[in-house]
Amino acid sequence: LEILTKTLGKAGVVRKERTLYLVGQTRVHLDQVSDLGDFLELEVVLRPEQSKEEGKRIADGLLSTLGINRTDIIGEAYVDLLAPRAESIR
């Protein structure tokens, strides 16, 4: 870890607690991120014969079952969401 930090620098630090559930072939990550809140991440583990489109359909179906709208999806990484807060502290 130290060699990576020295070589690449550190973009930030994210503190989180993750709970993992398995739903079929989907990993459901429930994250409690310090200073940000609670998040859910879906990771569909595709079998070799499955396409990305099929994986998207699986994820969309699970989102629908969970009552999550596509407008609620955040595409940024936690470290990027935390960056403005870190800047305001400096």
Buried (B, 14 or more C-beta within 10 A) or exposed (E): EEEEEEEEEEEEEBEEEEEEEEEEEBBBBEBEBEEBEEBBEBEBEEEEEBEEEEBEEBBBEBBEEEEBEEEEEEEEEBEEBBBEEEEEEE
